Amino acid sequence: MLRKARTAPTQAQLLATQAQIDALRYAIAQGVQTVSYGDKRVEYRSLAEMLQILNDMENEVAGLVPTRQFRIVCPADKGL
């Protein structure tokens, strides 16, 4: 099975997604069910739906941001 290589997101993609998350958080804090960001407008049915979508978006962004992995090597010998 061939898999398409996953490319790193562009800065613009991350900023757009972060703007959407911020707008949704603000709407939840204000108690409104309509969110506007950029030239888009979304109306949600319930607070539960808003919270679920916020969670999904945050998980998506967390998966997009590359994480660095470090390997620490501690050489050791018996001193002989």
N, CA, C and O atoms as a MOPAC input file, in Angstrom:
PM7 MOZYME 1SCF
protein

 N      0.84700 1    -1.17200 1     0.00000 1
 C      0.00000 1     0.00000 1     0.00000 1
 C      0.89700 1     1.24100 1     0.00000 1
 O      1.79100 1     1.36100 1     0.83800 1
 N      0.66600 1     2.13800 1    -0.91300 1
 C      1.43100 1     3.37600 1    -1.00000 1
 C      0.73200 1     4.46700 1    -0.21200 1
 O     -0.49000 1     4.61400 1    -0.25400 1
 N      1.53100 1     5.21400 1     0.49400 1
 C      0.97900 1     6.34300 1     1.24100 1
 C      1.55900 1     7.62300 1     0.69600 1
 O      2.73400 1     7.69200 1     0.33700 1
 N      0.73200 1     8.61700 1     0.63900 1
 C      1.19300 1     9.92400 1     0.19200 1
 C      2.03600 1    10.54500 1     1.29900 1
 O      1.66000 1    10.52400 1     2.47100 1
 N      3.16000 1    11.08600 1     0.91500 1
 C      4.03900 1    11.71300 1     1.90200 1
 C      3.33500 1    12.91200 1     2.52400 1
 O      2.70000 1    13.70800 1     1.83200 1
 N      3.45800 1    13.02300 1     3.81900 1
 C      2.82400 1    14.12900 1     4.52800 1
 C      3.76800 1    15.32600 1     4.50600 1
 O      4.90400 1    15.25400 1     4.97500 1
 N      3.28000 1    16.40300 1     3.96200 1
 C      4.10600 1    17.59900 1     3.89400 1
 C      3.81200 1    18.49100 1     5.08400 1
 O      2.70900 1    18.47600 1     5.62900 1
 N      4.78400 1    19.25000 1     5.47200 1
 C      4.61500 1    20.16500 1     6.59300 1
 C      3.65900 1    21.28200 1     6.19500 1
 O      3.69800 1    21.75700 1     5.06000 1
 N      2.80100 1    21.70500 1     7.12100 1
 C      1.86700 1    22.78200 1     6.80300 1
 C      2.59900 1    24.10100 1     6.64700 1
 O      3.65000 1    24.32800 1     7.24500 1
 N      2.02700 1    24.94900 1     5.84300 1
 C      2.62200 1    26.26800 1     5.67200 1
 C      2.25200 1    27.14400 1     6.86300 1
 O      1.31000 1    26.84700 1     7.59900 1
 N      2.98500 1    28.19700 1     7.03700 1
 C      2.70500 1    29.13200 1     8.12800 1
 C      1.29800 1    29.71300 1     7.97500 1
 O      0.59900 1    29.91700 1     8.96700 1
 N      0.88900 1    29.97300 1     6.75400 1
 C     -0.44200 1    30.54100 1     6.50800 1
 C     -1.53400 1    29.56700 1     6.93200 1
 O     -2.55000 1    29.97900 1     7.49200 1
 N     -1.33200 1    28.27800 1     6.66900 1
 C     -2.32600 1    27.28100 1     7.06300 1
 C     -2.46500 1    27.22700 1     8.57900 1
 O     -3.57600 1    27.17000 1     9.10700 1
 N     -1.33200 1    27.24600 1     9.27500 1
 C     -1.39000 1    27.20500 1    10.73300 1
 C     -2.02400 1    28.46600 1    11.30000 1
 O     -2.79300 1    28.39800 1    12.25900 1
 N     -1.70700 1    29.61200 1    10.71400 1
 C     -2.28300 1    30.86400 1    11.19400 1
 C     -3.78300 1    30.91000 1    10.95600 1
 O     -4.53500 1    31.37900 1    11.81100 1
 N     -4.22700 1    30.42400 1     9.79400 1
 C     -5.65300 1    30.41400 1     9.49400 1
 C     -6.38800 1    29.50900 1    10.46500 1
 O     -7.44500 1    29.87200 1    10.98200 1
 N     -5.83400 1    28.33400 1    10.71400 1
 C     -6.47000 1    27.40800 1    11.64400 1
 C     -6.47200 1    27.98000 1    13.05100 1
 O     -7.46200 1    27.84700 1    13.77000 1
 N     -5.38000 1    28.61300 1    13.45300 1
 C     -5.31700 1    29.21500 1    14.78400 1
 C     -6.32000 1    30.35700 1    14.90100 1
 O     -6.90900 1    30.54700 1    15.96500 1
 N     -6.52500 1    31.11400 1    13.83600 1
 C     -7.52100 1    32.18800 1    13.85500 1
 C     -8.92200 1    31.61400 1    14.03100 1
 O     -9.74500 1    32.19300 1    14.73900 1
 N     -9.19500 1    30.49100 1    13.39700 1
 C    -10.49600 1    29.83600 1    13.53900 1
 C    -10.69200 1    29.35000 1    14.97500 1
 O    -11.76900 1    29.50500 1    15.55000 1
 N     -9.64600 1    28.76500 1    15.54200 1
 C     -9.72600 1    28.28800 1    16.93100 1
 C     -9.96900 1    29.45700 1    17.87300 1
 O    -10.81400 1    29.37500 1    18.76500 1
 N     -9.23700 1    30.53900 1    17.68000 1
 C     -9.40400 1    31.71700 1    18.53200 1
 C    -10.81200 1    32.29100 1    18.42600 1
 O    -11.40900 1    32.67200 1    19.43300 1
 N    -11.34200 1    32.35400 1    17.20800 1
 C    -12.69700 1    32.87200 1    17.00200 1
 C    -13.72900 1    31.98200 1    17.68600 1
 O    -14.68500 1    32.47900 1    18.28000 1
 N    -13.53900 1    30.67600 1    17.60300 1
 C    -14.47700 1    29.74300 1    18.23500 1
 C    -14.38700 1    29.84300 1    19.75300 1
 O    -15.41300 1    29.82800 1    20.43400 1
 N    -13.19000 1    29.94200 1    20.28400 1
 C    -13.03000 1    30.11200 1    21.74400 1
 C    -13.71300 1    31.39000 1    22.22600 1
 O    -14.38700 1    31.39700 1    23.25700 1
 N    -13.53100 1    32.46900 1    21.46800 1
 C    -14.14400 1    33.74700 1    21.84000 1
 C    -15.66800 1    33.63100 1    21.83700 1
 O    -16.33500 1    34.13400 1    22.74200 1
 N    -16.21200 1    32.97300 1    20.82600 1
 C    -17.67300 1    32.80700 1    20.74700 1
 C    -18.18500 1    31.98300 1    21.91500 1
 O    -19.22800 1    32.29600 1    22.48700 1
 N    -17.45800 1    30.93200 1    22.27200 1
 C    -17.87600 1    30.10400 1    23.41600 1
 C    -17.85900 1    30.93900 1    24.69300 1
 O    -18.78700 1    30.86600 1    25.49700 1
 N    -16.80900 1    31.73000 1    24.87900 1
 C    -16.70100 1    32.56700 1    26.07800 1
 C    -17.81300 1    33.61500 1    26.13900 1
 O    -18.28700 1    33.96100 1    27.22100 1
 N    -18.22900 1    34.12100 1    24.96400 1
 C    -19.28000 1    35.13600 1    24.91500 1
 C    -20.67800 1    34.53500 1    24.98900 1
 O    -21.65000 1    35.25600 1    25.21700 1
 N    -20.78700 1    33.22500 1    24.79800 1
 C    -22.09200 1    32.56400 1    24.85500 1
 C    -22.90500 1    32.71300 1    23.58300 1
 O    -24.13100 1    32.60300 1    23.61700 1
 N    -22.24100 1    32.96200 1    22.45900 1
 C    -22.94700 1    33.08500 1    21.18100 1
 C    -22.69500 1    31.84000 1    20.33400 1
 O    -21.71900 1    31.12000 1    20.54600 1
 N    -23.57700 1    31.59600 1    19.38300 1
 C    -23.45400 1    30.40600 1    18.55100 1
 C    -23.10600 1    30.73900 1    17.10500 1
 O    -23.16300 1    29.86800 1    16.23700 1
 N    -22.75200 1    31.97600 1    16.84600 1
 C    -22.33900 1    32.37500 1    15.50400 1
 C    -20.89500 1    32.86700 1    15.56900 1
 O    -20.54100 1    33.70700 1    16.39500 1
 N    -20.07600 1    32.32200 1    14.67800 1
 C    -18.65300 1    32.65700 1    14.66200 1
 C    -18.30700 1    33.22200 1    13.29900 1
 O    -18.70400 1    32.67500 1    12.27000 1
 N    -17.55600 1    34.33200 1    13.29700 1
 C    -17.06600 1    34.92500 1    12.05800 1
 C    -15.55800 1    35.00200 1    12.12200 1
 O    -14.98900 1    35.42500 1    13.12800 1
 N    -14.91200 1    34.59400 1    11.04500 1
 C    -13.47000 1    34.74300 1    10.92100 1
 C    -13.19000 1    34.98600 1     9.45400 1
 O    -13.65000 1    34.24900 1     8.58200 1
 N    -12.42800 1    36.03100 1     9.20100 1
 C    -12.19300 1    36.39900 1     7.80600 1
 C    -13.51200 1    36.75800 1     7.15000 1
 O    -14.28800 1    37.53900 1     7.70000 1
 N    -13.77400 1    36.19400 1     5.98000 1
 C    -15.02800 1    36.44500 1     5.27600 1
 C    -16.01700 1    35.29700 1     5.45600 1
 O    -17.00000 1    35.20900 1     4.72000 1
 N    -15.77100 1    34.42400 1     6.42000 1
 C    -16.63200 1    33.26800 1     6.66500 1
 C    -17.47800 1    33.48800 1     7.91000 1
 O    -17.08400 1    34.19900 1     8.83500 1
 N    -18.64400 1    32.86300 1     7.91000 1
 C    -19.55000 1    32.94000 1     9.05100 1
 C    -20.17000 1    31.56700 1     9.25300 1
 O    -20.67300 1    30.95900 1     8.30800 1
 N    -20.13100 1    31.07900 1    10.49600 1
 C    -20.64800 1    29.75300 1    10.81300 1
 C    -21.59500 1    29.87000 1    11.99500 1
 O    -21.30100 1    30.55800 1    12.97200 1
 N    -22.73200 1    29.19500 1    11.90000 1
 C    -23.68000 1    29.16900 1    13.00700 1
 C    -23.77300 1    27.73800 1    13.52300 1
 O    -24.05900 1    26.81200 1    12.76300 1
 N    -23.52900 1    27.56400 1    14.81400 1
 C    -23.53700 1    26.24000 1    15.44100 1
 C    -24.88000 1    25.98500 1    16.10400 1
 O    -25.59200 1    26.91800 1    16.47600 1
 N    -25.21700 1    24.70400 1    16.24500 1
 C    -26.50100 1    24.33200 1    16.82200 1
 C    -26.51400 1    24.36500 1    18.33700 1
 O    -27.53300 1    24.68100 1    18.95100 1
 N    -25.35600 1    24.03100 1    18.94900 1
 C    -25.32700 1    23.95400 1    20.41000 1
 C    -23.91400 1    24.19100 1    20.92700 1
 O    -22.94500 1    24.16800 1    20.16800 1
 N    -23.82000 1    24.41500 1    22.21600 1
 C    -22.52500 1    24.57300 1    22.86100 1
 C    -21.74700 1    23.26600 1    22.78500 1
 O    -20.52900 1    23.28000 1    22.60300 1
 N    -22.42800 1    22.14700 1    22.92000 1
 C    -21.76500 1    20.84500 1    22.83800 1
 C    -21.10000 1    20.65600 1    21.47000 1
 O    -19.97900 1    20.15500 1    21.38200 1
 N    -21.79400 1    21.05700 1    20.41500 1
 C    -21.23000 1    20.96100 1    19.07100 1
 C    -19.99200 1    21.85700 1    18.95400 1
 O    -18.98800 1    21.45600 1    18.36500 1
 N    -20.06500 1    23.05300 1    19.50700 1
 C    -18.94300 1    23.98300 1    19.45000 1
 C    -17.72100 1    23.41800 1    20.18100 1
 O    -16.59700 1    23.50600 1    19.68600 1
 N    -17.95000 1    22.84200 1    21.35300 1
 C    -16.85600 1    22.28100 1    22.12400 1
 C    -16.22200 1    21.08500 1    21.41900 1
 O    -15.00200 1    20.92300 1    21.44300 1
 N    -17.04700 1    20.25000 1    20.79200 1
 C    -16.53000 1    19.09600 1    20.06300 1
 C    -15.67300 1    19.54100 1    18.87000 1
 O    -14.59500 1    18.99600 1    18.63300 1
 N    -16.15500 1    20.51600 1    18.14000 1
 C    -15.41200 1    21.01400 1    16.98500 1
 C    -14.12200 1    21.69500 1    17.43400 1
 O    -13.08500 1    21.53500 1    16.79100 1
 N    -14.17300 1    22.44700 1    18.52600 1
 C    -12.96400 1    23.07600 1    19.05800 1
 C    -11.92700 1    22.01500 1    19.41900 1
 O    -10.74500 1    22.15900 1    19.10700 1
 N    -12.37300 1    20.96500 1    20.07000 1
 C    -11.47000 1    19.87100 1    20.43300 1
 C    -10.86000 1    19.22900 1    19.18300 1
 O     -9.66000 1    18.95800 1    19.14500 1
 N    -11.68400 1    18.98900 1    18.16900 1
 C    -11.19700 1    18.39900 1    16.91900 1
 C    -10.16800 1    19.30200 1    16.24300 1
 O     -9.14300 1    18.82600 1    15.75400 1
 N    -10.44500 1    20.60300 1    16.21700 1
 C     -9.52200 1    21.54300 1    15.57900 1
 C     -8.19600 1    21.60600 1    16.32000 1
 O     -7.13500 1    21.63800 1    15.69600 1
 N     -8.24900 1    21.62500 1    17.64200 1
 C     -7.01600 1    21.67500 1    18.42900 1
 C     -6.18500 1    20.41200 1    18.22700 1
 O     -4.95800 1    20.48000 1    18.14800 1
 N     -6.84700 1    19.26500 1    18.14400 1
 C     -6.13600 1    18.01600 1    17.88400 1
 C     -5.51500 1    18.01000 1    16.49400 1
 O     -4.41700 1    17.48900 1    16.29800 1
 N     -6.21900 1    18.58800 1    15.53900 1
 C     -5.69200 1    18.66500 1    14.17100 1
 C     -4.44600 1    19.53400 1    14.12300 1
 O     -3.45500 1    19.17300 1    13.48900 1
 N     -4.49500 1    20.67400 1    14.78900 1
 C     -3.33300 1    21.56900 1    14.80600 1
 C     -2.17200 1    20.88600 1    15.52800 1
 O     -1.02400 1    20.99800 1    15.09700 1
 N     -2.45600 1    20.19000 1    16.60500 1
 C     -1.39700 1    19.49500 1    17.33400 1
 C     -0.73400 1    18.44800 1    16.44400 1
 O      0.46900 1    18.21400 1    16.55900 1
 N     -1.49900 1    17.82000 1    15.56400 1
 C     -0.93800 1    16.83700 1    14.64800 1
 C     -0.18300 1    17.46800 1    13.49700 1
 O      0.67900 1    16.82200 1    12.90200 1
 N     -0.48600 1    18.71700 1    13.16900 1
 C      0.19000 1    19.40000 1    12.06700 1
 C      1.52800 1    19.97900 1    12.46000 1
 O      2.45000 1    20.05100 1    11.64700 1
 N      1.63000 1    20.38500 1    13.69600 1
 C      2.85900 1    21.02100 1    14.13700 1
 C      3.91500 1    19.94000 1    14.33600 1
 O      3.73900 1    19.03200 1    15.14900 1
 N      5.00600 1    20.04200 1    13.59500 1
 C      6.04100 1    19.02200 1    13.74200 1
 C      6.68200 1    19.09600 1    15.12100 1
 O      6.94700 1    20.17800 1    15.64600 1
 N      6.91800 1    17.94600 1    15.68100 1
 C      7.58200 1    17.89400 1    16.97400 1
 C      8.99600 1    17.38200 1    16.77800 1
 O      9.25100 1    16.53200 1    15.92500 1
 N      9.88100 1    17.89300 1    17.55200 1
 C     11.26500 1    17.44500 1    17.47800 1
 C     11.46700 1    16.30400 1    18.44600 1
 O     10.94700 1    16.30300 1    19.56100 1
 N     12.22200 1    15.35300 1    18.00100 1
 C     12.58100 1    14.25000 1    18.87200 1
 C     14.08200 1    14.28800 1    19.09600 1
 O     14.86300 1    14.44500 1    18.15800 1
 N     14.46100 1    14.14500 1    20.32700 1
 C     15.85900 1    14.16600 1    20.67800 1
 C     16.27200 1    12.79700 1    21.18500 1
 O     15.50500 1    12.10300 1    21.85200 1
 N     17.47000 1    12.43300 1    20.86100 1
 C     18.03000 1    11.19600 1    21.37700 1
 C     19.25800 1    11.57200 1    22.18300 1
 O     20.17900 1    12.21400 1    21.67900 1
 N     19.25400 1    11.16900 1    23.42000 1
 C     20.39800 1    11.43900 1    24.28300 1
 C     21.16300 1    10.13000 1    24.43000 1
 O     20.61500 1     9.10500 1    24.83600 1
 N     22.41700 1    10.19800 1    24.09500 1
 C     23.27700 1     9.01400 1    24.19300 1
 C     24.29400 1     9.25000 1    25.28500 1
 O     25.03400 1    10.23400 1    25.25800 1
 N     24.32600 1     8.37400 1    26.21400 1
 C     25.29100 1     8.46000 1    27.31700 1
 C     26.27700 1     7.31200 1    27.17800 1
 O     25.97400 1     6.18200 1    27.56200 1
 N     27.45100 1     7.59200 1    26.63200 1
 C     28.42200 1     6.52000 1    26.50600 1
 C     28.92400 1     6.08600 1    27.88800 1
 O     29.20700 1     6.91500 1    28.75300 1
 N     29.02300 1     4.81700 1    28.06300 1
 C     29.49800 1     4.29700 1    29.34600 1
 C     30.37000 1     3.07200 1    29.10200 1
 O     30.16200 1     2.31400 1    28.15400 1
 N     31.32500 1     2.90500 1    29.96000 1
 C     32.13000 1     1.69000 1    29.90100 1
 C     32.44200 1     1.28100 1    31.34100 1
 O     32.10700 1     1.99000 1    32.28900 1
 N     33.07000 1     0.15600 1    31.47900 1
 C     33.34900 1    -0.36700 1    32.82100 1
 C     34.63600 1     0.22300 1    33.40000 1
 O     35.01300 1    -0.09600 1    34.52700 1
 N     35.29600 1     1.06700 1    32.64500 1
 C     36.50400 1     1.70000 1    33.14000 1
 C     37.69800 1     0.76600 1    33.21600 1
 O     38.63500 1     1.00500 1    33.97900 1
 N     37.66400 1    -0.26800 1    32.44500 1
 C     38.80100 1    -1.20700 1    32.47600 1
 C     39.83500 1    -0.88300 1    31.46700 1
 O     40.84600 1    -1.57900 1    31.37300 1

